[in-house]
Amino acid sequence: MSLLVAEGISVSFGGVKAVQDVSFSINEGEVFSIVGPNGAGKTTIFNLISRIYNTTGGRLFFDGVDITRVPAHSIAHLGIARTFQNTELFDRETVLKNLLIGAHIHRTSNVLSDLFFLPGVRRQELAFRKAAEDVIDLLDLRSYRDQVIANLPYGVRKMVEIARALCLKPRLLLLDEPSSGLNPEETEDLSFWLEDIVEDLGITVAMVEHDMKLVGQASDRVLAMADGKVIALGTPAEVQTHPEVLRAYLGD
Amino acid sequence: MRYLKKTRYLQDINLFKHNGQRFWYGLLLLVMCLAPLGLDRFLLGELSLVYIYAIAGVGLMLLVGYSGQVSLGHAAFLAIGAYAHAYFLNLGWPFPLSLFTSMLLTGLIGGLVAIPVLRMSGIYLAVATLAFAVIVEQTLTHWESVTGGFRGMLVPKPEFFSADLNAYIPFYYLCGGVLILVMLAGLNLLRSPTGRAMVAVRDSETSAQSMGINLARTKSTAFAISAGFTGLAGGLFAHKIGYLAPDAFTLLTSIQLLLMVVVGGLGSMHGVIYGAIFIGLLPSGIAVFRDAVPPSIGQIPGLEPGVFGLILVLFLIYEPLGIYGRWQKIRLYFEEFPLYRRSTYKRQKTYLRTERLR
């Protein structure tokens, strides 16, 4: 069953048509990769899904609900979490606090109960902490728990960002170039974690990725784009040998 | 170097992390309570003023230090709190009700002002809040039926169960007690989802939004709470100065409040206290300075705003983390002695921010 459906979405910035009439659907429980040369519009598609940009045409459906015009902060509540290409963490806080912010959508407390830190808020904090610790265990971040983000190496920050997204307990996880800035070993680990995320947590993953090895290993289906248009959609092997894809990367 | 072995999640949630902290804060509370025994009338009055500044400081710190929204108009909220409190007292309301209502009223006004103002950010926000402060100042001058205009307004003496709170010792305890309550409320916010949402908005709006945080609501909540606490401080401030006139709440007051949180250390509750002590005692310091230097220098008009501005600029350039940041560095130096590394706190440049959205 399709979890996310894009029907002919387009967006243009001034005269630049960043995404033109792109349609695809992401099935529940799969790893869906978007590949393409720089400037193909991959990240823009993520920004359209997470409603940072407005689409200028087409429609987006998540689990049957039209999300083309919902406010950006409601996307997380629907069950879509994301990471950013160059990490957008809360730099002056610890890893733990970042993960707790990830749990924000599950809050039941309000400003008043927070002001007095009522027993319910304390219980909620304990529950959030427990959930955060589960994610810390899954992604092996124990030794960084109390460190401030600004002091962490880039590779760890990427993992913290995935961890924070997992704290939302999403149904769909959007990963924007998860392996950029990781060394080959870390990339290897990442592909195993992706498997865990999909199989153990039952989360559908969509990622933008340049590392073809990772794409080949991890993804079920691949969407190839160039200049804002879809050029191929299929299994990793199909897409890698598709003549249009070869032309986009290598030229005529 | 001390390493804390944590065995329970509550250790990260509770206000005190270990018994050492309980001991030191307990000692501080004891000193606060016993201060009237050792201090004379003048110093006790100064200390009460420091507490009042700190109450407003908690409010401003939540807004500037934790939500990342600059306000140059907090004197206006101080004024609204002060005038509302005095007005209600003049109507014959009991003291606690009047103080509480003026806090709520100021918070409400803060929340309403936030809706249009917080569409702006950075320097534009600062200018908008400044404009708000000017509007309030003009209103205070011209709404004579309520505020008394230029003639000003007498603040009735605070009474609670026929106890005279205006005598300097009860007033000292009143300010201290309110400060502790406000401080607790601020700390509670920061360890719960509301405070974390503010921090998220401060550090990355895009990311906060993708985490499901409603930017507009978070910012206006921060503004309302900040205004409410400042209004509360205003109510106490009214008693401190005894007679309200518009010239008690000028741009200089706003700058003074901002100076407090910047000098104390943005993003720390300790910083509020350091900053409040600093600006509470600075005017006395400047007065001493005026007497000590030759009259040709000491009698320069506008020395105070000049010194305030200079200190603000120096702190922004050399110690953006304020007095609290400096204190942390000194403490780390002694903890790690003799292994302290000079570059521990060296500011790093990050080159990874080029593709930030918006």
HADDOCK unambig.tbl for C-alpha pairs under 7 A between the chains (distance, minus, plus):
assign (segid A and resid 50 and name CA) (segid B and resid 210 and name CA) 6.87 0.50 0.50
assign (segid A and resid 72 and name CA) (segid B and resid 209 and name CA) 6.22 0.50 0.50
assign (segid A and resid 72 and name CA) (segid B and resid 210 and name CA) 6.76 0.50 0.50
assign (segid A and resid 73 and name CA) (segid B and resid 209 and name CA) 4.83 0.50 0.50
assign (segid A and resid 73 and name CA) (segid B and resid 210 and name CA) 5.93 0.50 0.50
assign (segid A and resid 73 and name CA) (segid B and resid 212 and name CA) 4.29 0.50 0.50
assign (segid A and resid 73 and name CA) (segid B and resid 213 and name CA) 5.60 0.50 0.50
assign (segid A and resid 73 and name CA) (segid B and resid 214 and name CA) 5.52 0.50 0.50
assign (segid A and resid 74 and name CA) (segid B and resid 212 and name CA) 5.87 0.50 0.50
assign (segid A and resid 75 and name CA) (segid B and resid 212 and name CA) 6.77 0.50 0.50
assign (segid A and resid 76 and name CA) (segid B and resid 210 and name CA) 6.01 0.50 0.50
assign (segid A and resid 76 and name CA) (segid B and resid 211 and name CA) 5.78 0.50 0.50
assign (segid A and resid 76 and name CA) (segid B and resid 212 and name CA) 4.76 0.50 0.50
assign (segid A and resid 77 and name CA) (segid B and resid 212 and name CA) 6.07 0.50 0.50
assign (segid A and resid 81 and name CA) (segid B and resid 210 and name CA) 6.87 0.50 0.50
assign (segid A and resid 86 and name CA) (segid B and resid 352 and name CA) 6.43 0.50 0.50
assign (segid A and resid 88 and name CA) (segid B and resid 204 and name CA) 6.57 0.50 0.50
assign (segid A and resid 88 and name CA) (segid B and resid 207 and name CA) 5.83 0.50 0.50
assign (segid A and resid 90 and name CA) (segid B and resid 200 and name CA) 6.07 0.50 0.50
assign (segid A and resid 90 and name CA) (segid B and resid 203 and name CA) 5.05 0.50 0.50
assign (segid A and resid 90 and name CA) (segid B and resid 204 and name CA) 6.33 0.50 0.50
assign (segid A and resid 91 and name CA) (segid B and resid 203 and name CA) 6.55 0.50 0.50
assign (segid A and resid 101 and name CA) (segid B and resid 196 and name CA) 6.13 0.50 0.50
assign (segid A and resid 101 and name CA) (segid B and resid 197 and name CA) 6.80 0.50 0.50
assign (segid A and resid 102 and name CA) (segid B and resid 211 and name CA) 5.94 0.50 0.50
assign (segid A and resid 104 and name CA) (segid B and resid 193 and name CA) 6.26 0.50 0.50
assign (segid A and resid 105 and name CA) (segid B and resid 212 and name CA) 5.86 0.50 0.50
assign (segid A and resid 111 and name CA) (segid B and resid 194 and name CA) 6.17 0.50 0.50
assign (segid A and resid 114 and name CA) (segid B and resid 188 and name CA) 6.29 0.50 0.50
assign (segid A and resid 114 and name CA) (segid B and resid 189 and name CA) 5.52 0.50 0.50
assign (segid A and resid 114 and name CA) (segid B and resid 192 and name CA) 5.86 0.50 0.50
assign (segid A and resid 114 and name CA) (segid B and resid 194 and name CA) 6.84 0.50 0.50
assign (segid A and resid 115 and name CA) (segid B and resid 185 and name CA) 5.10 0.50 0.50
assign (segid A and resid 115 and name CA) (segid B and resid 188 and name CA) 5.50 0.50 0.50
assign (segid A and resid 115 and name CA) (segid B and resid 189 and name CA) 5.22 0.50 0.50
assign (segid A and resid 116 and name CA) (segid B and resid 185 and name CA) 6.25 0.50 0.50
assign (segid A and resid 116 and name CA) (segid B and resid 188 and name CA) 6.45 0.50 0.50
assign (segid A and resid 117 and name CA) (segid B and resid 188 and name CA) 5.62 0.50 0.50
assign (segid A and resid 126 and name CA) (segid B and resid 9 and name CA) 6.86 0.50 0.50
